[in-house]
Amino acid sequence: MDDFTSQFIAANQTAIQLAVAFLLGALIGIERGWVAREQKSGERIAGIRTHSLVGLLGGIAALLSDTVSPWTFPLVLLGVSAIALVAWRARVAASQDYSITGLIGLLLTFCFGAIAVAIDLALATACAVITAVTLDNKREIHGLLNKLQAHELDAGLKLLLISVVMLPLLPNQGMGPGAAINPYEIWWMVVLIASISFVGYFAIRLGGPEKGILFTGLFAGLSSSTALTLHFARQSRHAPSLDAMLAAGILLACGTMFPRILIYAAVVSPVLLSRLVLPVTLMGALLYLPALLIWYRHRRGHRVDRPAVIPNPLELRMALLFGALLALIMLLGEWLRGWLGTAGIYLLSATSGIADVDAITLSLTRMSLERIDPATAVLGIVIAAATNNLVKAGMAASLGTRRLGWRVALPMIASMAAGLALAWWM
């Protein structure tokens, strides 16, 4: 490729980047201009034309900083900031409107133009779209803020503290006897349980008991159905009238465990998948069908309009207790494995299934490739899932209302018995 061709391609690329910078400014300018559409021409500080040109100016400043002087961009940015501040002060004097949102939006437009030229077009576009959406939803954002209560804000900050602050500081390695205790994984479960509590609170508050409970059940089924069972069972004590919908949410979450098992097998060992399909599908169907039936009957029979279900958005104490229980189960499982060796696969499956099914499923699926017979792996996985169902049925019966306990326990026991019988027969 000769020099002329290279220069031509580079020039075209630069032209495209500058065009994108201009269009990103126009995007934000359209939103700003629409908000101030009632004002007369000349009264608006910055509309579509100003934002478009500021976006283009940001791209040119970035280009000149790369080719002329690295001081070009900061100097031009200071100039734009000074002009915007003068306009903002004039508006304050005339209207007593002290909001600096428009000022920040204009400076962001300049930066997006620079990002489009100097860094990445996709990143600049994403940032500009997010900015435009944020500016356009002023009323909705302020409405949510006005509805937010003090204890809800406090719960959200605590959730951030235990997740983004404390979790990364913990060592992600095995400790204790047999390296069975992993502080990072245990605390991750604590965060998971607390997050389910938090999401469930707002799902029920915003969507109502019917939609919120089912949404939370599906969400928990993708992460930790055991934590959801613990949480919903305790909620049924606070609101017995919702125990039917809470039972449906528990069964929905627990049923979602079985598609995950099939996905693990399909990825790790497709041969094992053909053996797992029948028992695992049967176990999942025996939970999904009762969940849908309970939801349908409750939806037509009794409706609750005001969701006074969860008094606390973040049940951190219960999450910590569950984390301690998980650590104890891990120690017990390591002791059993050391005592019985490879002959204790079934017992290990049962003990592992008390707290979690994913880990033992992945382990047995990998072992079925070389170390153990596929039939043994299938039965071990089904035993773990059945044990997990039995534990969750016990949680629902002991921590929830009697009606919730029966609604959960009967489908759980039927699913467990059918899955074990079919896996043993196969």
C-alpha positions in Angstrom: 0.0 0.0 0.0 1.5 3.3 -1.1 1.7 6.5 1.0 -1.2 8.2 -0.9 -3.5 5.3 -0.2 -2.6 5.2 3.5 -3.2 9.0 3.8 -6.5 8.7 2.0 -7.7 6.0 4.3 -6.5 7.9 7.4 -8.3 11.1 6.2 -11.5 9.2 5.6 -11.3 7.7 9.1 -10.7 11.1 10.6 -13.7 12.5 8.7 -15.9 9.7 10.0 -14.8 10.3 13.5 -15.5 14.1 13.3 -18.9 13.4 11.7 -19.7 11.1 14.7 -18.6 13.8 17.1 -20.9 16.3 15.4 -23.8 13.8 15.5 -23.3 13.0 19.1 -23.5 16.7 19.9 -26.7 16.9 17.8 -28.2 14.0 19.8 -27.7 15.8 23.1 -28.7 19.1 21.5 -32.0 17.6 20.3 -32.9 16.7 23.8 -31.8 20.0 25.2 -33.6 21.9 22.5 -36.8 20.0 23.0 -36.8 20.8 26.7 -36.4 24.5 25.9 -38.6 24.5 22.8 -41.1 27.0 24.3 -38.4 29.7 24.7 -37.9 32.2 22.0 -34.9 32.1 19.7 -31.8 33.6 21.4 -33.1 32.9 24.9 -31.8 29.4 25.0 -28.2 29.0 26.2 -27.5 26.0 24.0 -29.7 24.0 21.7 -29.1 21.6 18.9 -26.8 23.8 16.9 -24.6 24.8 19.8 -24.3 21.2 21.1 -23.5 19.9 17.6 -20.7 22.5 17.2 -19.4 21.8 20.6 -19.2 18.1 19.9 -17.3 18.9 16.6 -15.1 21.3 18.5 -14.2 18.6 21.0 -13.2 16.2 18.1 -11.1 18.9 16.5 -9.4 19.8 19.8 -8.5 16.1 20.3 -7.1 16.0 16.7 -5.1 19.1 17.2 -3.7 17.9 20.5 -2.4 14.8 18.7 -0.9 16.7 15.7 -0.1 20.2 16.9 0.3 20.5 20.7 -0.9 18.4 23.6 -2.0 21.7 25.3 -4.7 22.3 22.6 -7.4 20.2 24.2 -7.1 21.5 27.8 -7.0 25.1 26.6 -10.0 24.7 24.3 -11.9 23.0 27.1 -11.1 25.9 29.5 -12.4 28.3 26.8 -15.6 26.3 26.4 -16.0 26.2 30.2 -15.5 29.9 30.5 -18.1 30.7 27.8 -20.6 28.2 29.4 -20.1 29.8 32.9 -20.7 33.3 31.5 -24.0 32.1 29.9 -25.0 30.2 33.1 -24.5 33.3 35.2 -26.6 35.4 32.9 -29.4 32.9 33.0 -29.2 32.8 36.9 -29.5 36.5 37.0 -32.6 36.5 34.7 -34.5 33.4 35.9 -33.0 32.5 39.4 -32.6 28.9 38.0 -29.4 27.6 39.7 -29.4 24.2 38.0 -26.0 23.3 36.3 -27.3 20.3 34.5 -27.2 22.1 31.1 -23.7 23.3 31.8 -22.5 19.8 32.6 -24.2 18.4 29.6 -22.5 20.9 27.3 -19.0 20.1 28.7 -19.8 16.4 28.4 -20.7 17.0 24.8 -17.2 18.5 24.2 -15.6 15.5 25.9 -17.7 13.0 23.8 -16.4 14.6 20.6 -12.9 14.2 21.8 -13.4 10.6 22.8 -14.9 9.8 19.4 -11.8 11.1 17.7 -9.0 10.1 20.1 -10.2 7.0 21.9 -13.2 4.9 20.7 -16.3 5.7 18.7 -18.4 3.0 20.4 -17.5 4.3 23.9 -18.3 7.9 22.9 -21.6 6.9 21.4 -22.6 4.8 24.5 -21.8 7.7 26.8 -23.7 10.2 24.7 -26.8 8.0 24.6 -26.7 7.4 28.3 -26.3 11.2 28.9 -29.3 12.0 26.6 -31.5 9.4 28.3 -30.5 10.8 31.7 -31.3 14.3 30.7 -34.6 13.3 29.1 -35.8 11.5 32.2 -35.5 14.3 34.7 -39.1 14.0 36.0 -38.9 10.2 36.4 -35.6 10.3 38.2 -36.7 13.0 40.6 -40.0 11.1 41.1 -38.1 8.0 42.2 -35.9 10.0 44.4 -38.9 11.6 46.1 -40.4 8.1 46.7 -37.1 6.8 48.2 -37.2 6.4 52.0 -34.4 6.9 54.4 -34.1 3.2 55.4 -34.1 2.2 51.7 -31.2 4.5 50.9 -29.3 3.2 54.0 -29.9 -0.4 52.8 -28.6 0.4 49.3 -25.4 1.9 50.7 -24.8 -1.1 53.0 -25.2 -3.4 50.1 -22.6 -1.5 48.2 -20.3 -1.6 51.2 -20.4 -5.4 51.6 -20.1 -6.0 47.8 -17.9 -3.5 46.0 -15.8 -2.6 49.1 -15.5 -5.7 51.3 -15.8 -8.5 48.7 -12.7 -7.6 46.6 -10.5 -7.5 49.8 -11.1 -11.1 50.8 -8.7 -13.8 49.7 -10.0 -16.0 47.0 -8.3 -19.2 48.1 -9.0 -22.3 50.2 -8.2 -22.2 53.9 -8.7 -24.4 57.0 -8.8 -28.2 57.0 -8.4 -29.5 53.5 -8.5 -25.9 52.2 -12.3 -26.2 52.4 -13.1 -22.7 53.4 -12.8 -20.0 50.7 -13.6 -16.6 52.3 -14.3 -14.9 49.0 -16.8 -17.5 47.9 -18.6 -17.6 51.3 -18.8 -13.8 51.4 -20.1 -13.8 47.8 -23.0 -16.0 49.0 -23.6 -13.4 51.7 -23.7 -10.7 49.1 -26.0 -12.8 46.9 -28.5 -13.4 49.7 -28.5 -9.7 50.6 -28.9 -8.7 47.0 -31.9 -11.0 46.6 -33.5 -9.5 49.7 -32.8 -6.0 48.3 -34.1 -6.7 44.7 -37.1 -8.5 46.1 -38.1 -5.6 48.3 -38.2 -3.1 45.4 -39.7 -5.6 43.0 -42.7 -6.1 45.3 -42.9 -2.4 46.2 -42.9 -1.3 42.5 -44.6 -4.2 40.8 -47.0 -5.3 43.5 -47.0 -8.6 45.3 -48.1 -10.7 42.3 -45.6 -9.5 39.7 -42.8 -8.7 42.2 -42.7 -12.1 43.8 -42.6 -13.9 40.5 -39.9 -11.6 39.2 -37.8 -12.2 42.3 -38.3 -15.9 42.1 -37.1 -16.0 38.6 -34.1 -13.8 39.4 -33.2 -16.0 42.4 -33.5 -19.1 40.4 -30.7 -17.8 38.2 -28.5 -17.3 41.2 -29.5 -18.9 44.5 -32.9 -20.6 45.0 -31.9 -21.6 48.5 -31.4 -18.0 49.5 -34.7 -17.1 48.0 -36.5 -20.0 49.8 -35.1 -18.7 53.1 -36.1 -15.2 52.4 -39.7 -15.9 51.1 -40.4 -18.4 53.9 -39.6 -15.7 56.5 -41.7 -13.2 54.6 -44.8 -15.4 54.8 -44.7 -14.9 58.5 -45.1 -11.2 58.0 -47.8 -11.5 55.3 -49.7 -14.8 55.6 -52.2 -13.6 52.9 -49.3 -13.8 50.3 -48.1 -17.3 51.2 -49.6 -18.7 47.9 -47.7 -16.3 45.7 -44.6 -16.7 47.9 -44.8 -20.5 47.4 -45.2 -20.1 43.7 -42.0 -17.9 43.7 -40.1 -20.5 45.7 -41.1 -23.3 43.3 -40.3 -21.2 40.3 -36.8 -20.4 41.7 -36.1 -24.0 42.6 -37.3 -25.2 39.2 -34.9 -22.9 37.4 -32.0 -24.9 39.0 -32.7 -27.8 36.5 -32.2 -25.9 33.3 -28.8 -24.7 34.7 -27.8 -28.4 35.3 -28.6 -29.2 31.7 -26.6 -26.2 30.4 -23.6 -27.3 32.5 -23.7 -30.8 31.1 -24.2 -29.5 27.5 -21.1 -27.4 27.8 -18.8 -29.8 29.7 -20.0 -33.3 28.6 -22.6 -33.6 25.8 -22.5 -37.4 26.3 -23.7 -37.0 29.8 -26.5 -34.6 28.7 -28.4 -37.4 27.0 -28.5 -39.3 30.2 -29.5 -36.3 32.3 -32.3 -34.9 30.2 -35.1 -37.2 31.3 -34.7 -37.2 35.1 -33.7 -33.5 35.3 -36.5 -32.4 33.0 -39.0 -34.5 35.0 -37.8 -32.9 38.3 -38.1 -29.4 36.9 -41.6 -30.0 35.4 -42.9 -31.2 38.7 -41.9 -27.9 40.2 -42.9 -25.5 37.4 -46.4 -27.0 36.9 -47.4 -26.5 40.5 -45.9 -23.0 40.6 -48.0 -22.0 37.5 -51.1 -23.6 39.0 -50.7 -21.8 42.3 -50.0 -18.5 40.5 -53.1 -18.9 38.3 -55.4 -19.8 41.1 -54.2 -17.0 43.4 -54.3 -14.5 40.6 -58.0 -15.2 39.9 -58.9 -15.8 43.6 -57.3 -13.3 45.9 -55.5 -10.2 45.0 -53.4 -8.0 47.4 -52.9 -4.4 46.3 -50.6 -3.1 49.0 -47.4 -5.1 49.4 -46.4 -4.8 53.1 -44.2 -7.8 52.8 -40.7 -6.9 53.7 -40.1 -4.6 56.6 -36.3 -4.4 55.9 -34.9 -4.1 52.3 -31.6 -5.7 53.4 -31.7 -8.7 55.7 -28.0 -8.7 56.4 -28.2 -10.7 59.6 -29.9 -13.6 57.9 -27.3 -13.4 55.1 -24.5 -13.6 57.6 -26.0 -16.6 59.4 -26.5 -18.4 56.0 -22.8 -17.7 55.2 -21.7 -19.3 58.5 -23.9 -22.3 57.8 -22.3 -22.7 54.3 -18.9 -22.7 55.9 -19.9 -25.4 58.3 -21.3 -27.5 55.5 -18.1 -27.1 53.5 -16.0 -28.4 56.4 -18.3 -31.3 56.9 -18.2 -32.2 53.2 -14.4 -32.2 53.2 -14.3 -34.4 56.2 -16.6 -37.0 54.6 -14.6 -37.0 51.4 -11.4 -37.6 53.3 -13.0 -40.4 55.3 -14.7 -42.3 52.5 -12.5 -41.4 49.5 -13.9 -41.9 46.0 -16.4 -44.4 47.3 -18.2 -41.6 49.0 -19.3 -39.9 45.7 -23.0 -40.3 46.5 -22.6 -39.2 50.1 -20.6 -36.2 48.9 -23.3 -35.4 46.4 -25.9 -35.4 49.2 -23.8 -33.3 51.5 -22.9 -30.8 48.8 -26.5 -30.6 47.7 -27.4 -29.3 51.1 -26.0 -25.8 50.2 -25.3 -25.8 46.5 -25.9 -27.9 43.4 -23.8 -26.0 40.9 -20.4 -27.0 42.3 -21.1 -30.7 42.6 -22.8 -30.7 39.2 -19.7 -29.3 37.5 -17.4 -31.6 39.4 -19.2 -34.8 38.6 -19.7 -33.7 34.9 -16.0 -33.2 34.5 -15.2 -36.5 36.3 -17.6 -38.4 34.0 -15.2 -37.6 31.1 -12.5 -39.9 32.5 -12.6 -40.8 36.2 -16.2 -42.2 36.9 -18.9 -43.9 35.0 -21.5 -41.5 33.5 -24.4 -43.4 35.2 -22.7 -42.7 38.6 -22.3 -39.0 37.7 -26.0 -38.8 36.7 -27.2 -40.4 39.9 -24.8 -38.2 41.9 -26.2 -35.1 40.3 -29.8 -36.1 40.9 -29.0 -37.0 44.5 -27.5 -33.5 45.0 -30.6 -31.8 43.4 -32.9 -34.0 45.4 -31.1 -33.2 48.6 -31.2 -29.5 47.8 -34.9 -29.7 47.2 -35.4 -31.5 50.6 -33.4 -28.9 52.4 -35.5 -26.1 50.8 -38.7 -27.9 51.6 -37.6 -28.1 55.2 -36.8 -24.4 55.3 -40.2 -23.5 53.9 -42.0 -25.8 56.4 -40.0 -24.7 59.4 -39.6 -20.9 58.7 -42.8 -20.2 56.8 -46.5 -20.6 57.5 -48.0 -24.0 57.5 -49.8 -23.4 54.2 -46.7 -22.2 52.5 -44.8 -25.3 53.9 -47.4 -27.7 52.4 -47.5 -25.9 49.1 -43.8 -26.1 48.7 -43.0 -29.5 50.4 -45.5 -31.6 48.4 -44.1 -30.7 44.9 -40.5 -30.8 46.2 -41.0 -34.3 47.6 -42.7 -35.5 44.4 -39.9 -34.0 42.3 -37.2 -35.6 44.4 -38.9 -39.1 44.4 -39.5 -39.1 40.7 -36.0 -37.9 39.8 -34.3 -40.5 42.0 -36.5 -43.3 40.8 -35.9 -42.5 37.1 -32.2 -42.0 37.6 -31.8 -45.3 39.5 -33.9 -47.2 36.9 -31.8 -45.7 34.0 
